[in-house]
Amino acid sequence: MRVNEILEPSMPKSWNEETKPHKFCPGCGHGLVLRALGQAMDELGIQDKVVFGCDIGCSLLSWDFFKVDTVQTHHGRTNPVITGMKRANNDIIAIGYMGDGGGYAIGSQHLFNAAVRGEKITVIVCNNCNYGMTGGQMSPTTLPGMKTETSPYGRDVESTGYPTKGPEMVAAVAPEGAYVARGIISKPRQVKEYIKKALQNQIDGNGFSFVEILSTCPTNWRTNAKQTWDFLENDMTKYFQTGELRVPEKKD
């Protein structure tokens, strides 16, 4: 059976034994990120080696997407759980999946220290600039002036600080061998490329691998399709620049 279990019903059923729609809100980007991850795992042929860890929040809805060993962790604790599994069995491919809240707020210390230590795991953060599951509160990546449930007049950077730039932080502290990138769901091929490179970096045993994906949350943004795409591709990319920030040097 193939890893990619998030195929739409219109796709060939011969690819897997069952198909099912994702559980996220209409317009949410999580499904696109997870599809790219599934395709990358398929292309690398690593299904039997993967241990997938997901955080509390919207990301927890990914717990049964893939035919791989999966663990759902407490909020913000995905990185240490996955790190422990990788240290216990270096043969596995350890993947941590979370949102910007779990990655950069309650889980920031775990992300930072895993990067500093150069843990040989792959971490994927889906960044939609708010706490999606609990009603759309301000998160570490909420943009300056952006309105949320807890910043109804717009984020005031004088009192709350500026949005967290996770890939830049990781790229600054991770030792040699790290792979760091930021993609955007409007470029699905790019997303898959970055995730695949991050997984390959772990397979090669180089070091910490980290990918942030700019995503959408029209339910909490209260935007229609056009407004959602405009905010993603214009507003978010002005602050969060996409591309590869760290690429390990090729070994002779």
Solvent accessible surface area in square Angstrom, and as a share of the most:
residue,aa,sasa,rsa
1,M,100,0.45
2,R,109,0.40
3,V,1,0.01
4,N,4,0.02
5,E,5,0.02
6,I,15,0.08
7,L,1,0.00
8,E,76,0.34
9,P,78,0.49
10,S,109,0.71
11,M,50,0.22
12,P,68,0.43
13,K,138,0.59
14,S,104,0.67
15,W,112,0.39
16,N,12,0.06
17,E,148,0.66
18,E,90,0.41
19,T,32,0.19
20,K,58,0.25
21,P,100,0.63
22,H,72,0.32
23,K,100,0.42
24,F,17,0.07
25,C,65,0.39
26,P,122,0.77
27,G,51,0.49
28,C,19,0.12
29,G,0,0.00
30,H,3,0.01
31,G,7,0.07
32,L,82,0.41
33,V,0,0.00
34,L,0,0.00
35,R,52,0.19
36,A,5,0.04
37,L,0,0.00
38,G,0,0.00
39,Q,54,0.24
40,A,0,0.00
41,M,0,0.00
42,D,29,0.15
43,E,91,0.41
44,L,41,0.20
45,G,65,0.62
46,I,11,0.06
47,Q,39,0.17
48,D,142,0.74
49,K,116,0.49
50,V,3,0.02
51,V,20,0.11
52,F,0,0.00
53,G,0,0.00
54,C,0,0.00
55,D,0,0.00
56,I,62,0.32
57,G,19,0.18
58,C,30,0.18
59,S,2,0.01
60,L,33,0.16
61,L,40,0.20
62,S,0,0.00
63,W,128,0.45
64,D,42,0.22
65,F,4,0.02
66,F,12,0.05
67,K,90,0.38
68,V,22,0.13
69,D,102,0.53
70,T,49,0.28
71,V,41,0.24
72,Q,82,0.37
73,T,10,0.06
74,H,149,0.66
75,H,57,0.26
76,G,4,0.04
77,R,79,0.29
78,T,0,0.00
79,N,3,0.02
80,P,50,0.31
81,V,50,0.28
82,I,0,0.00
83,T,9,0.05
84,G,38,0.36
85,M,67,0.30
86,K,14,0.06
87,R,163,0.59
88,A,92,0.71
89,N,72,0.37
90,N,107,0.55
91,D,111,0.57
92,I,23,0.11
93,I,9,0.05
94,A,0,0.00
95,I,0,0.00
96,G,0,0.00
97,Y,0,0.00
98,M,4,0.02
99,G,18,0.17
100,D,3,0.01
101,G,5,0.05
102,G,3,0.03
103,G,0,0.00
104,Y,11,0.04
105,A,36,0.28
106,I,71,0.36
107,G,1,0.01
108,S,39,0.25
109,Q,83,0.37
110,H,45,0.20
111,L,0,0.00
112,F,79,0.33
113,N,65,0.33
114,A,1,0.01
115,A,0,0.00
116,V,65,0.37
117,R,125,0.46
118,G,9,0.09
119,E,14,0.06
120,K,80,0.34
121,I,0,0.00
122,T,0,0.00
123,V,0,0.00
124,I,0,0.00
125,V,0,0.00
126,C,1,0.00
127,N,0,0.00
128,N,8,0.04
129,C,0,0.00
130,N,6,0.03
131,Y,60,0.23
132,G,16,0.15
133,M,87,0.39
134,T,95,0.55
135,G,33,0.32
136,G,4,0.04
137,Q,51,0.23
138,M,50,0.22
139,S,4,0.03
140,P,22,0.14
141,T,0,0.00
142,T,0,0.00
143,L,13,0.06
144,P,58,0.37
145,G,50,0.48
146,M,22,0.10
147,K,144,0.61
148,T,15,0.09
149,E,91,0.41
150,T,85,0.49
151,S,11,0.07
152,P,80,0.50
153,Y,205,0.78
154,G,12,0.12
155,R,16,0.06
156,D,76,0.39
157,V,28,0.16
158,E,157,0.70
159,S,89,0.57
160,T,59,0.34
161,G,31,0.29
162,Y,142,0.54
163,P,7,0.05
164,T,41,0.24
165,K,77,0.33
166,G,0,0.00
167,P,0,0.00
168,E,59,0.27
169,M,55,0.25
170,V,0,0.00
171,A,20,0.15
172,A,86,0.66
173,V,46,0.27
174,A,8,0.06
175,P,60,0.38
176,E,160,0.72
177,G,11,0.11
178,A,1,0.01
179,Y,4,0.01
180,V,0,0.00
181,A,0,0.00
182,R,0,0.00
183,G,0,0.00
184,I,7,0.03
185,I,6,0.03
186,S,25,0.16
187,K,108,0.46
188,P,78,0.49
189,R,212,0.77
190,Q,33,0.15
191,V,3,0.02
192,K,51,0.22
193,E,79,0.35
194,Y,17,0.07
195,I,0,0.00
196,K,64,0.27
197,K,78,0.33
198,A,0,0.00
199,L,0,0.00
200,Q,65,0.29
201,N,7,0.03
202,Q,5,0.02
203,I,70,0.35
204,D,81,0.42
205,G,30,0.29
206,N,35,0.18
207,G,4,0.04
208,F,1,0.00
209,S,0,0.00
210,F,0,0.00
211,V,0,0.00
212,E,0,0.00
213,I,0,0.00
214,L,0,0.00
215,S,1,0.00
216,T,0,0.00
217,C,14,0.08
218,P,20,0.12
219,T,75,0.44
220,N,27,0.14
221,W,31,0.11
222,R,172,0.63
223,T,36,0.21
224,N,88,0.45
225,A,87,0.68
226,K,163,0.69
227,Q,94,0.42
228,T,8,0.04
229,W,107,0.37
230,D,68,0.35
231,F,36,0.15
232,L,0,0.00
233,E,74,0.33
234,N,69,0.36
235,D,57,0.29
236,M,0,0.00
237,T,38,0.22
238,K,166,0.70
239,Y,52,0.20
240,F,0,0.00
241,Q,133,0.59
242,T,51,0.30
243,G,19,0.18
244,E,70,0.31
245,L,60,0.30
246,R,62,0.23
247,V,87,0.50
248,P,29,0.18
249,E,154,0.69
250,K,197,0.84
251,K,160,0.68
252,D,193,1.00
